[in-house]
Amino acid sequence: MSDASILETFENAHPNRDYVIEHTFPEFTSVCPKTGQPDFGTIVITYVPDRKCVELKSLKFYLNGFRNTGIFYEAVTNQLLEDLVAATAPRRMTVVTKWGPRGGLSSVVTASYEQPVA
C-alpha cells in the first residue's frame, strides 16, 4: 500500500472562492489480490479545495506507490479518497477509477466526500 504521509500540500491562494481542480493519472497500476495479475486504470481526482491543495509531484509518487499492491478496485478508490481528504481537507472531492478490460469486463468505481456544514 502506498504511504499517505508522502502527500504534500500547499496553501490555496483563493480560499474564498469555490473552484474545481481535476487531476487525471492515466498510468495507474496495482495488482489483483486474487490472481496476482496487473490491473491498469485511470484515476480522476476532482475537488474543490478549502485551505490546501495537493502538490502534484508528491501525488504522483503516492499513486505510483500502489504499483505492487494487491488491492481490489473498490478498496483502491476509497483509500485514495480517504488519504487525499485527510491530507487536504477539501470542501468536496470525488475520486473516479476507470479500469481497463480484463476478460471482456471493465469497471468504473466512484467515491465522493463533502465537507460537513459547520
C-alpha positions in Angstrom: 0.0 0.0 0.0 1.2 3.5 -0.7 2.3 5.7 2.2 0.0 8.7 2.5 2.5 10.6 4.6 4.3 11.5 1.3 1.4 13.6 0.2 2.4 17.2 0.4 0.1 20.3 0.2 0.4 24.0 -0.3 -1.8 26.9 0.7 -4.8 27.6 -1.6 -4.2 31.1 -3.0 -8.0 31.6 -3.4 -9.7 30.1 -0.3 -12.7 32.5 -0.6 -13.8 31.1 -3.9 -15.1 27.7 -5.0 -13.3 26.4 -8.0 -12.6 22.9 -9.3 -9.3 21.2 -9.6 -9.1 18.0 -11.7 -6.1 15.7 -11.8 -6.0 12.8 -14.2 -3.5 10.0 -13.8 -3.8 7.6 -16.9 -1.0 5.2 -15.9 -2.2 3.8 -12.6 -1.2 0.2 -11.9 -1.9 -2.1 -9.0 -2.2 -5.9 -8.7 -5.3 -8.1 -8.5 -5.2 -9.7 -5.0 -6.9 -12.9 -6.3 -4.8 -13.6 -9.4 -1.6 -11.5 -8.9 -2.1 -10.1 -12.4 -1.6 -6.4 -13.0 -4.5 -4.0 -13.1 -4.3 -0.9 -15.3 -6.5 2.1 -14.6 -7.0 5.8 -15.0 -7.5 7.8 -11.8 -9.5 11.1 -12.0 -9.4 13.2 -8.8 -11.8 16.2 -8.8 -12.0 18.5 -5.8 -13.0 22.0 -4.5 -10.1 23.0 -2.2 -10.6 24.8 1.1 -7.3 25.9 2.6 -4.9 23.3 1.0 -4.2 21.9 -2.4 -2.3 18.7 -3.1 1.2 19.1 -4.6 1.5 17.1 -7.8 4.9 15.5 -7.6 4.0 14.0 -4.2 0.7 12.9 -5.6 2.5 11.1 -8.5 4.8 9.3 -6.1 1.9 8.4 -3.8 -0.1 6.9 -6.8 2.9 5.0 -8.0 3.2 3.5 -4.6 0.3 1.2 -5.4 2.2 -0.5 -8.3 2.9 -3.8 -6.4 -0.1 -3.6 -4.0 -2.7 -6.4 -4.2 -5.9 -4.5 -3.8 -9.4 -4.6 -5.2 -10.7 -1.7 -7.3 -13.2 -0.6 -4.7 -10.6 -0.5 -2.0 -8.2 1.5 -4.1 -10.8 4.1 -4.9 -11.9 4.5 -1.3 -8.3 4.5 0.0 -7.4 7.3 -2.4 -10.3 9.3 -1.3 -9.6 8.8 2.4 -5.9 9.7 2.1 -6.5 12.8 -0.1 -9.3 14.1 2.2 -7.1 13.6 5.2 -4.2 15.5 3.5 -6.2 18.4 2.0 -9.5 18.8 3.9 -11.3 19.8 0.8 -14.8 21.3 0.5 -15.7 18.5 -1.9 -13.8 15.6 -3.6 -14.6 12.8 -5.9 -12.3 10.0 -7.0 -13.2 8.0 -10.1 -11.2 4.9 -11.0 -11.6 3.6 -14.6 -10.2 0.1 -15.0 -9.0 -1.5 -18.2 -10.8 -4.5 -19.5 -9.9 -8.0 -18.3 -11.8 -10.9 -19.6 -14.1 -8.6 -21.5 -15.2 -6.6 -18.5 -14.1 -3.1 -17.5 -15.1 -1.3 -14.3 -15.6 2.3 -13.0 -15.7 3.0 -9.3 -16.6 6.4 -7.8 -16.3 7.6 -4.2 -17.2 11.1 -3.0 -16.7 13.3 0.0 -18.4 16.5 1.0 -17.3 18.7 3.9 -19.8 18.7 6.7 -21.7 22.0 7.1 -20.5 23.7 10.3 
